[in-house]
Amino acid sequence: MKKETKQDRANIVNNSLFYIYKHIDSPISLDELARLNSVSKYHFHRIFKEETQTTLFETITSIRLQKAANLLIVNQYSTISEIINKCGFSSHSSFIKAFKKKFTYTPKDWRNGAYIEFSKQILKEYPRIKKIENLEPEIKPCEAIHCAYIRHKGYDSSIKKTWERLNALAYEFEIKDCRHIALQHDNPTITPLKEASYVACIEVPKGFKAISTFEIPKSLCAVFHLKGFKGDIINLMRYAYHFWLPTSGYESKTIPSYSIFNTNHFLNEDGRVDVDFYLPISVAY
């Protein structure tokens, strides 16, 4: 496969996933994604399945369910029906059936605490977890950030290779002192490691076109600061989502959280991490 063809295919998938996450509260069709990428429906469907190893419908449904599972935990002021609408489900009954199939529990039981046991099983996969409690974030408006990125499926030590590739690209295109930013579409404390969607990003100037780019939108955020070791950031996210947010007077948005590294633990031999975790929020009312 030619280099240009490979990049075109990657752009089609990246553009489509970015569009899906951005419009998760709305109906999304094969037609509009094909038009977005200026290809036929047949061509789009074939490329998407070959590149992601899953169908478009399966991908959209999985993303919607992950968003709903997290919002059921953190958005205590929203009804289950409101959360179903925010995540783009048109049928209440089909949502309940799909949710129970993926997460074992009904949405009502999940919201009432079943997620805690589910999360405990997920966290057993992590090698080291630092207990975090009573950590207060700074609430502040955060500006948009323009990024070049590489998507990584799963959350494991192989992410290091993705960061090394991004550093190599930054060197080749003379992007100096760029910030390392990790985008978390999923709450990894309720998502199996192999299924977690991780996006490694470097901040780039607007107009940069060498690889796929997108913009983290501006938002009001709760910003948590953490110094620790590999694995600690997962428990920070668990604390933010499961303990701080439900009683904070704020609700989570459907746009993803992100981490800005001062020290990137994936690139440090000692596994140390110094990070600011940004959780997009809105005032609950």
Buried (B, 14 or more C-beta within 10 A) or exposed (E): EEEEEEEEBBEBBBBBBBBBBBEBBEEBEBEBBBEBBEBEEEEBBEBBBEBBEEEBEEBBBBBBBBBBBBBBBBBBEBEBEEBBBBBBBEEEEEBBEBBBEBBEBBBEEBBEEBBEEBBEEBBEEBEEBBEBEEEEBEBEEBEEBBBBBBBBEBBEEEBBEBBEBBBEBBEEBEBEEBEBBBBBBBBBBBBEEEBBBBBBBBBBEEEBEEBBBBEBBEBBBBBBEBEBBBBBBBBBBBBBBBBBBBEBEBBBBBBBBBBBBEEBBBEBEEBBBBBBBBBBBEEBE
